[in-house]
Amino acid sequence: MSRSRYPLMLVALALTALAYHEGPAAPAESQVPPVEFATPPLSAVAVTPWPEPAADESYAADTTFAQLIQHLSEPGGYFDSDNLISNEASYLHVLGKLERMGVAGGAFIGVGPDQSFSYIAQIRPTIAFMIDIRRDNLLHHFLLKSLFARARNRLEYLCLLFGRPAPRDLARWNNRDLDALLAYIDTTPADPAAFERSLKDVAAVTKGFGYPLSDTDYATIRRFHRAFYEAGLDLQFTSHGRSPRWYYPTYRQLLLETDLDGRRGSFLVDEDDFQFLKRMQANDLIIPVVGDLAGHHALAGIGALLRERGETVSAFYTSNVEFYLMAGGSFDEFARNVERLPRTAKSVIIRSYFGRGYPHPHAVPGYNSTQLLQTLDSFVADERAGGYRSYVDLVVGNMLDLRG
């Protein structure tokens, strides 16, 4: 399908899915009551496959990308962090198990900043949705999307992110290992002029997304970008009103992390993985959405859109959001949204658990977070059998053995 036809199809499907008064039935293994929307139903449209990301396709402005974001998003909420990078040093520990289970393709749903890119790089989904209650997370993904649009390879991506001049022999770095790329960033002085050019390029590319942004939004994107420029690879997760934890990893540490077999797995380890993500971004197949996982619109709308397409979720990365949903009394609404997601027997939830006074049986020595896997089928079965009595009950019961 041509690029010009695809965006129109994308929005038409989104409008159709969001307009159903009664959503289409889920696959037999996940029959649940349909999602209800107040808008009258629109006429059905033809369903066509998501396009394969085209090799070497240049980025072009696509206003329908913005329309899909607007149709799926809810009003933003508050969380006490800019969340520019993850604080989950264990985030790659699930990769080996995902590979052995054959979790691949389908639709990926994730939260937070760029740690999901490493899951996407391995799973190779046909579409990905990045949903977060903070509208600032959408702005952060706009920043990253604009960098993918400008960068020709991994090293240039890092140079644009951190305000370093790219080397003249950029193409020769395609096959260099990650250590060499990070060493280049560490040993190359920050260039204020290069960073200012990058800020202007990001603003120009972001305007091409067609999503309405205010001057304050652009200022927020610049603030996020400047945080990477000023801290470099030593950037850490920070919270508002809470002192930084000593164990929060730096961005360098996150990029160099490994799976449980000792293999590095971040999206910047391999040039092919980076180029796959670049093509997904160029084809608008990584879609940031503002929404509460327990809300009545965003996650429900994503599920409705996927069901209309006959697509299933391969992986749903929730980090530790469920902890906050349980504390806030909205976990049951989240569970109902999850139950409506189209799935297969291989569909999984990826979680991150922080001790909070209870050492997890799957904890890895030296890590203050623990990555967990559960099949969506298992989660839905537990909910139908009476649900979870506590957060500990949730993160301990029916977790898959990551080494198995």
C-alpha positions as a printed NumPy array, in Angstrom:
array([[  0.   ,   0.   ,   0.   ],
       [  1.268,   3.464,  -0.809],
       [  2.113,   5.857,   1.988],
       [ -0.582,   8.27 ,   0.822],
       [ -3.351,   5.672,   1.145],
       [ -2.176,   4.18 ,   4.443],
       [ -2.764,   7.217,   6.713],
       [ -6.344,   7.611,   5.468],
       [ -7.002,   3.949,   6.183],
       [ -5.454,   4.31 ,   9.635],
       [ -7.692,   7.153,  10.693],
       [-10.77 ,   5.606,   9.117],
       [-10.214,   2.474,  11.184],
       [ -9.62 ,   4.51 ,  14.314],
       [-12.827,   6.496,  13.777],
       [-14.761,   3.318,  13.05 ],
       [-13.401,   1.491,  16.092],
       [-14.031,   4.444,  18.372],
       [-17.507,   4.984,  16.95 ],
       [-18.923,   1.511,  17.558],
       [-21.805,   1.596,  19.99 ],
       [-21.116,  -2.08 ,  20.472],
       [-17.596,  -3.2  ,  19.624],
       [-16.973,  -6.302,  17.512],
       [-16.582,  -9.562,  19.342],
       [-13.146, -10.576,  20.547],
       [-11.599, -13.915,  19.515],
       [-13.131, -16.976,  21.111],
       [-10.4  , -17.302,  23.736],
       [-11.1  , -13.784,  25.024],
       [-14.865, -13.231,  24.782],
       [-15.827, -10.201,  26.893],
       [-18.595,  -7.607,  26.844],
       [-18.052,  -5.078,  24.041],
       [-16.663,  -1.62 ,  24.69 ],
       [-19.371,   1.016,  24.575],
       [-18.816,   4.427,  23.017],
       [-21.29 ,   7.266,  22.962],
       [-20.751,   8.142,  19.304],
       [-23.14 ,   6.579,  16.732],
       [-21.583,   3.829,  14.583],
       [-19.973,   4.74 ,  11.256],
       [-20.209,   2.549,   8.176],
       [-17.694,  -0.285,   8.021],
       [-14.473,   0.168,   6.068],
       [-12.214,  -2.374,   4.412],
       [ -9.564,  -3.876,   6.655],
       [ -6.097,  -4.073,   5.111],
       [ -2.812,  -5.202,   6.674],
       [ -0.499,  -2.831,   8.449],
       [  2.2  ,  -2.003,   5.874],
       [  5.656,  -3.438,   6.313],
       [  8.083,  -0.609,   7.19 ],
       [  9.649,   0.362,   3.88 ],
       [ 13.449,   0.323,   3.712],
       [ 15.131,   3.726,   3.376],
       [ 11.828,   5.633,   3.289],
       [ 12.351,   9.268,   4.148],
       [ 10.2  ,  10.91 ,   6.802],
       [  7.256,  13.013,   5.614],
       [  4.709,  15.033,   7.553],
       [  1.515,  13.094,   8.144],
       [ -1.383,  14.892,   9.763],
       [ -3.444,  11.706,  10.141],
       [ -0.886,  10.419,  12.648],
       [ -1.947,  13.346,  14.807],
       [ -5.633,  12.594,  14.291],
       [ -5.188,   9.034,  15.512],
       [ -3.422,  10.277,  18.645],
       [ -6.253,  12.728,  19.29 ],
       [ -8.971,  10.111,  18.775],
       [ -7.363,   7.615,  21.138],
       [ -6.127,   9.982,  23.86 ],
       [ -7.726,  11.054,  27.108],
       [ -7.029,  14.213,  29.142],
       [ -3.604,  13.98 ,  30.757],
       [ -2.998,  13.23 ,  34.41 ],
       [ -0.193,  13.787,  36.906],
       [  2.773,  11.687,  37.96 ],
       [  5.661,  12.996,  40.045],
       [  8.416,  12.487,  37.469],
       [  9.475,  13.675,  34.029],
       [ 10.425,  10.012,  33.505],
       [ 12.992,  10.825,  30.815],
       [ 14.613,   7.421,  31.219],
       [ 13.703,   4.22 ,  33.015],
       [ 14.716,   3.356,  36.577],
       [ 14.385,  -0.374,  35.859],
       [ 17.881,  -1.83 ,  35.549],
       [ 16.282,  -5.267,  35.119],
       [ 14.213,  -4.283,  32.084],
       [ 16.007,  -6.636,  29.659],
       [ 15.785,  -9.745,  31.838],
       [ 12.626, -10.883,  30.041],
       [ 14.157, -10.949,  26.539],
       [ 15.39 , -14.535,  26.619],
       [ 12.04 , -15.873,  27.813],
       [ 10.16 , -13.818,  25.21 ],
       [ 12.346, -15.347,  22.51 ],
       [ 11.906, -18.907,  23.792],
       [  8.123, -18.42 ,  23.983],
       [  8.003, -17.148,  20.419],
       [  6.485, -13.788,  21.372],
       [  6.733, -11.932,  18.072],
       [  4.769,  -9.74 ,  15.687],
       [  1.281,  -8.561,  16.547],
       [  0.709,  -5.331,  18.442],
       [  2.884,  -4.024,  21.247],
       [  1.526,  -1.763,  23.995],
       [  3.881,  -0.059,  26.415],
       [  4.274,   2.784,  28.881],
       [  7.028,   5.247,  29.682],
       [  9.969,   6.542,  27.622],
       [ 12.345,   4.551,  25.405],
       [ 12.811,   1.254,  27.271],
       [  9.957,  -0.149,  25.194],
       [ 12.064,   0.373,  22.066],
       [ 14.242,  -2.541,  23.181],
       [ 11.188,  -4.796,  23.49 ],
       [  9.94 ,  -3.62 ,  20.109],
       [ 13.343,  -4.287,  18.528],
       [ 13.171,  -7.945,  19.571],
       [  9.44 ,  -8.629,  19.173],
       [  9.212,  -6.814,  15.807],
       [  5.51 ,  -5.936,  16.133],
       [  3.521,  -4.57 ,  13.208],
       [  2.217,  -1.657,  15.313],
       [  3.061,  -0.198,  18.732],
       [  1.175,   2.102,  21.09 ],
       [  2.952,   4.016,  23.854],
       [  0.305,   4.945,  26.398],
       [  0.972,   7.069,  29.469],
       [ -1.164,   9.159,  31.799],
       [  1.303,  12.051,  31.473],
       [  0.867,  14.206,  28.399],
       [  4.555,  15.051,  28.777],
       [  5.325,  11.465,  27.798],
       [  3.733,  12.156,  24.404],
       [  5.982,  15.222,  24.06 ],
       [  8.993,  13.109,  24.993],
       [  8.106,  10.58 ,  22.287],
       [  7.741,  13.416,  19.794],
       [ 11.325,  14.391,  20.657],
       [ 12.554,  10.831,  20.116],
       [ 10.533,  10.429,  16.912],
       [ 12.079,  13.589,  15.512],
       [ 15.576,  12.276,  16.3  ],
       [ 14.837,   9.002,  14.504],
       [ 13.723,  11.052,  11.52 ],
       [ 17.012,  12.954,  11.402],
       [ 19.481,  10.214,  12.366],
       [ 21.039,   7.995,   9.697],
       [ 22.417,   5.487,  12.191],
       [ 22.784,   4.778,  15.905],
       [ 25.729,   7.088,  16.448],
       [ 24.039,  10.054,  14.796],
       [ 20.952,   9.406,  16.927],
       [ 23.094,   9.633,  20.062],
       [ 24.907,  12.706,  18.748],
       [ 21.605,  14.479,  18.099],
       [ 20.253,  13.454,  21.499],
       [ 23.313,  14.632,  23.431],
       [ 24.367,  17.614,  21.332],
       [ 27.599,  16.172,  19.961],
       [ 28.934,  16.749,  16.437],
       [ 28.752,  13.599,  14.327],
       [ 32.023,  12.257,  12.848],
       [ 32.769,  12.859,   9.179],
       [ 33.013,   9.128,   8.526],
       [ 29.576,   8.45 ,  10.007],
       [ 28.744,   5.483,   7.751],
       [ 31.817,   3.614,   8.982],
       [ 30.28 ,   3.456,  12.434],
       [ 27.373,   1.252,  11.339],
       [ 29.147,  -1.937,  12.401],
       [ 30.904,  -0.572,  15.482],
       [ 29.843,  -2.035,  18.819],
       [ 27.903,  -0.105,  21.42 ],
       [ 30.973,   0.436,  23.6  ],
       [ 32.622,   2.361,  20.763],
       [ 29.528,   4.511,  20.217],
       [ 29.246,   5.409,  23.891],
       [ 32.965,   6.107,  24.08 ],
       [ 32.558,   8.574,  21.214],
       [ 29.802,  10.394,  23.121],
       [ 31.85 ,  10.374,  26.335],
       [ 35.028,  11.7  ,  24.721],
       [ 33.506,  14.2  ,  22.297],
       [ 32.88 ,  17.575,  23.954],
       [ 29.316,  18.848,  23.917],
       [ 28.906,  21.407,  21.15 ],
       [ 26.497,  24.261,  21.992],
       [ 26.148,  25.175,  18.308],
       [ 25.372,  21.563,  17.339],
       [ 22.828,  21.362,  20.139],
       [ 21.118,  24.58 ,  19.076],
       [ 20.871,  23.234,  15.528],
       [ 19.395,  20.035,  16.91 ],
       [ 16.815,  22.005,  18.933],
       [ 15.713,  23.856,  15.8  ],
       [ 15.584,  20.656,  13.756],
       [ 13.492,  18.934,  16.413],
       [ 11.008,  21.831,  16.458],
       [ 10.731,  21.809,  12.66 ],
       [ 10.25 ,  18.052,  12.402],
       [  7.789,  17.993,  15.307],
       [  5.619,  20.652,  13.662],
       [  5.376,  18.325,  10.686],
       [  3.6  ,  15.718,  12.818],
       [  0.462,  17.865,  12.566],
       [ -0.381,  17.555,  16.25 ],
       [ -1.403,  20.891,  17.828],
       [  1.301,  22.02 ,  20.244],
       [  1.505,  25.215,  22.263],
       [  4.558,  27.339,  22.95 ],
       [  4.622,  25.701,  26.382],
       [  4.715,  22.265,  24.747],
       [  7.687,  23.235,  22.601],
       [  9.394,  24.638,  25.685],
       [  8.828,  21.302,  27.436],
       [ 10.36 ,  19.38 ,  24.522],
       [ 13.379,  21.709,  24.622],
       [ 13.663,  21.197,  28.391],
       [ 13.672,  17.432,  27.975],
       [ 16.267,  17.643,  25.213],
       [ 18.445,  19.939,  27.297],
       [ 18.395,  17.44 ,  30.175],
       [ 20.086,  14.872,  27.915],
       [ 22.528,  17.491,  26.634],
       [ 23.576,  18.642,  30.092],
       [ 23.776,  15.25 ,  31.843],
       [ 25.03 ,  13.172,  28.944],
       [ 25.104,   9.427,  29.446],
       [ 25.041,   9.966,  33.228],
       [ 21.386,  11.059,  33.113],
       [ 19.252,   9.302,  35.744],
       [ 15.571,   8.965,  36.551],
       [ 14.407,  11.775,  38.82 ],
       [ 11.221,  12.43 ,  40.78 ],
       [  9.532,  15.612,  41.959],
       [  9.509,  15.914,  45.735],
       [ 11.454,  12.7  ,  46.308],
       [ 15.205,  12.41 ,  46.686],
       [ 16.921,  10.346,  43.952],
       [ 17.46 ,   6.702,  44.836],
       [ 21.083,   5.617,  44.898],
       [ 20.314,   2.554,  42.817],
       [ 18.726,   4.329,  39.844],
       [ 20.752,   3.374,  36.752],
       [ 22.298,   5.939,  34.433],
       [ 21.328,   6.02 ,  30.777],
       [ 24.707,   4.486,  29.989],
       [ 23.998,   1.571,  32.327],
       [ 20.561,   1.012,  30.8  ],
       [ 22.01 ,   0.833,  27.29 ],
       [ 24.686,  -1.647,  28.405],
       [ 22.322,  -3.887,  30.384],
       [ 21.93 ,  -7.563,  29.474],
       [ 19.344, -10.293,  29.58 ],
       [ 19.665, -13.162,  32.045],
       [ 22.017, -14.975,  29.662],
       [ 24.44 , -12.057,  29.659],
       [ 23.529, -10.8  ,  26.18 ],
       [ 23.149,  -7.095,  25.635],
       [ 19.714,  -6.255,  24.336],
       [ 19.032,  -2.523,  24.163],
       [ 17.756,  -1.101,  20.898],
       [ 21.12 ,   0.594,  20.285],
       [ 23.227,  -2.569,  20.426],
       [ 22.556,  -3.587,  16.831],
       [ 22.277,  -1.304,  13.797],
       [ 19.588,  -3.519,  12.262],
       [ 17.387,  -3.074,  15.333],
       [ 17.82 ,   0.682,  15.165],
       [ 16.94 ,   0.755,  11.47 ],
       [ 13.799,  -1.326,  12.142],
       [ 12.683,   1.232,  14.737],
       [ 13.559,   4.081,  12.398],
       [ 11.321,   2.577,   9.701],
       [  8.478,   2.085,  12.186],
       [  8.778,   5.71 ,  13.24 ],
       [  8.909,   6.894,   9.62 ],
       [  5.719,   4.959,   8.881],
       [  4.004,   6.336,  12.017],
       [  3.697,   2.847,  13.488],
       [  4.836,   3.844,  16.99 ],
       [  1.911,   5.884,  18.255],
       [  2.073,   7.792,  21.56 ],
       [ -1.265,   8.017,  23.356],
       [ -2.227,   9.99 ,  26.457],
       [ -4.343,   7.862,  28.747],
       [ -4.956,   6.159,  32.063],
       [ -4.646,   2.372,  31.794],
       [ -7.77 ,   2.208,  33.944],
       [ -9.596,   4.851,  31.918],
       [-12.65 ,   4.276,  29.762],
       [-11.288,   5.477,  26.446],
       [ -7.586,   5.166,  25.535],
       [ -6.707,   1.532,  26.261],
       [-10.266,   0.481,  25.443],
       [ -9.997,   2.316,  22.12 ],
       [ -6.696,   0.642,  21.279],
       [ -8.265,  -2.731,  21.986],
       [-11.291,  -1.907,  19.831],
       [ -9.065,  -0.798,  16.96 ],
       [ -6.997,  -3.988,  17.155],
       [-10.079,  -6.194,  17.295],
       [-11.533,  -4.452,  14.248],
       [ -8.295,  -5.218,  12.422],
       [ -8.133,  -8.842,  13.531],
       [ -4.829,  -8.034,  15.266],
       [ -3.701,  -9.468,  18.616],
       [ -1.483,  -8.094,  21.355],
       [  1.893,  -9.8  ,  21.549],
       [  3.179,  -7.971,  24.638],
       [  1.837,  -5.349,  27.03 ],
       [  4.535,  -3.65 ,  29.095],
       [  2.974,  -2.08 ,  32.197],
       [  6.131,  -1.388,  34.267],
       [  4.804,  -1.029,  37.846],
       [  1.727,   1.015,  36.941],
       [ -0.536,  -1.627,  38.493],
       [  0.885,  -0.767,  41.922],
       [ -0.498,   2.762,  41.567],
       [ -3.792,   1.543,  40.115],
       [ -4.331,  -0.737,  43.106],
       [ -3.41 ,   2.058,  45.511],
       [ -5.826,   4.386,  43.729],
       [ -8.699,   1.915,  43.674],
       [ -8.954,   1.673,  39.871],
       [ -7.319,  -1.714,  39.269],
       [-10.63 ,  -3.426,  38.48 ],
       [-11.26 ,  -0.99 ,  35.625],
       [ -7.754,  -1.711,  34.318],
       [ -8.417,  -5.443,  34.498],
       [-11.591,  -5.035,  32.457],
       [ -9.624,  -3.111,  29.814],
       [ -7.018,  -5.872,  29.685],
       [ -9.708,  -8.535,  29.379],
       [-10.962,  -6.824,  26.235],
       [ -7.567,  -6.817,  24.524],
       [ -7.44 ,  -9.4  ,  21.693],
       [ -4.822, -11.995,  22.578],
       [ -3.337, -15.412,  21.915],
       [ -1.907, -18.036,  24.246],
       [  1.522, -16.367,  23.819],
       [  0.392, -12.837,  24.68 ],
       [  2.169, -11.544,  27.781],
       [  2.243,  -8.751,  30.338],
       [  5.728,  -7.436,  31.155],
       [  5.975,  -5.946,  34.639],
       [  8.642,  -4.392,  36.826],
       [  8.517,  -4.899,  40.577],
       [ 10.296,  -2.817,  43.19 ],
       [ 10.77 ,  -4.421,  46.606],
       [  8.559,  -2.181,  48.736],
       [  9.328,  -4.363,  51.764],
       [  8.703,  -7.694,  50.048],
       [ 11.68 ,  -9.399,  48.313],
       [ 10.418, -11.085,  45.174],
       [ 11.183, -14.81 ,  44.685],
       [ 12.418, -14.012,  41.135],
       [ 14.7  , -11.166,  42.244],
       [ 18.176, -11.169,  40.689],
       [ 21.048, -10.325,  43.07 ],
       [ 22.419,  -6.848,  42.471],
       [ 19.177,  -5.471,  41.02 ],
       [ 16.638,  -3.335,  42.854],
       [ 13.925,  -4.025,  40.305],
       [ 12.605,  -7.394,  39.198],
       [ 11.194,  -8.005,  35.756],
       [  8.175, -10.306,  35.563],
       [  6.183, -12.067,  32.844],
       [  2.625, -13.344,  32.944],
       [  0.441, -14.502,  30.092],
       [ -2.631, -12.411,  29.411],
       [ -4.698, -15.598,  29.52 ],
       [ -3.461, -16.279,  33.051],
       [ -4.235, -12.732,  34.162],
       [ -7.762, -12.878,  32.754],
       [ -8.355, -16.319,  34.298],
       [ -7.259, -15.053,  37.715],
       [ -9.564, -12.051,  37.416],
       [-12.507, -14.232,  36.454],
       [-11.744, -16.513,  39.403],
       [-12.076, -13.679,  41.904],
       [ -9.219, -11.348,  41.184],
       [ -6.159, -10.356,  43.182],
       [ -6.341,  -9.582,  46.881],
       [ -3.231,  -7.383,  46.947],
       [ -0.354,  -6.122,  44.827],
       [  1.887,  -8.87 ,  46.226],
       [ -0.743, -11.408,  45.226],
       [ -0.632,  -9.969,  41.695],
       [  3.144, -10.01 ,  41.234],
       [  3.776, -13.421,  42.805],
       [  0.98 , -15.588,  41.448],
       [  1.303, -17.263,  38.028],
       [  4.549, -15.546,  37.057],
       [  6.548, -17.337,  34.359],
       [ 10.006, -18.664,  35.131],
       [ 12.29 , -16.387,  33.124],
       [ 15.055, -18.998,  33.094],
       [ 12.799, -21.809,  31.987]])
